[in-house]
Amino acid sequence: MPFYIGLVHYPVYNKRGEVIVSAITNLDLHDLARLARTYGAERFYVINPLIDQQDLIRRIRGHWVGGHGAWYNKDRSEAMSLISVVSTLEEALDEIRVKEETAPILIATDARNDRGETVPYPFVREIVMSHRAAIVLFGTAWGMAKELIRDADYLLEPIMGVSEYNHLSVRTAAAITLDRLFLQN
Amino acid sequence: MPFYIGLVHYPVYNKRGEVIVSAITNLDLHDLARLARTYGAERFYVINPLIDQQDLIRRIRGHWVGGHGAWYNKDRSEAMSLISVVSTLEEALDEIRVKEETAPILIATDARNDRGETVPYPFVREIVMSHRAAIVLFGTAWGMAKELIRDADYLLEPIMGVSEYNHLSVRTAAAITLDRLFLQN
């Protein structure tokens, strides 16, 4: 603690392994904002360099935080107010640095197990439970670009269920990750 | 084990506490099918009594299991093939009874803590880890009707994060529930 999450739309891979900017998925914003609120994150950074996508995120956020949605659903408003739109990860890190007066520990996540050396959940739990600021990044599309993972301080081990299958949505993967970091023994 | 999950679209509450049939959310189908596959569920029952909604679910399933989607994304196809469309919970239970030659233990979930006596995760984990068949039900909209919860064998305790806020989406709540049942110590 203090703890942040980020949803990366660039640089991420498409199905063919090419680096792309992914498009916003409305329910990603809602689900991750509600998770951020549930697990006590300070902010939920939505990282997307495209101006029209940023405008879309701000419109969705605005509807729930200041518009009709705030009146319709106060709980949703509370969650969506945690969203902060930034063009790059660097911008999010700068904002955290200013607020926390220290650089946050950068923790990447990936479903694949060939992206580099990983650390187990208990290790990252120690970090987020310490006084140090930390940000956990989740990738959209076919996952974060290798360069971004390489720049992270740590790469969290992939989520494995009871089978070899590990193709979860970013929404459900983020839910499991946060629950494991904050509530598992 | 054997283990089943069900997503209830009727009877559920709307915001005003009236019993309604909720509409299908495409990403609920995808996210819960992928969770079912990840955590080893035998089947994912989508419970909705409306014929047009059932047709919609079958079309989505068909696209991914037998159509273009199966070619495009084999992993998704594998998950979506677990979907079974039924009109009522009773229909799902009948199907399980025939297959397992025993009635499954029926476990309801709810975000609220005023729905009746609840049981903790370790208790339900014992059940799903035993040889008995079990089905865990997740409600859409503002949650399952009280009558349905009353008919269940057990009601699982609500998911609480690190704050008092417990307004997760059914997608992320199902993810956390399954991970806690199958992977937490």
Interface residues (C-beta under 8 A of the other chain):
Chain A: K15 T25 L27 H30 D31 R34 L35 R37 T38 Y39 G40 N73 D75 R76 E78 A79 I159 G161 V162 S163 Y165 N166 H167 L168 S169 R171 T172 A173 A174 A175 I176 L178 D179 R180 F182 L183 Q184 N185
Chain B: K15 T25 L27 H30 D31 R34 L35 R37 T38 Y39 G40 N73 D75 R76 E78 A79 I159 G161 V162 S163 Y165 N166 H167 L168 S169 R171 T172 A173 A174 A175 I176 L178 D179 R180 F182 L183 Q184 N185
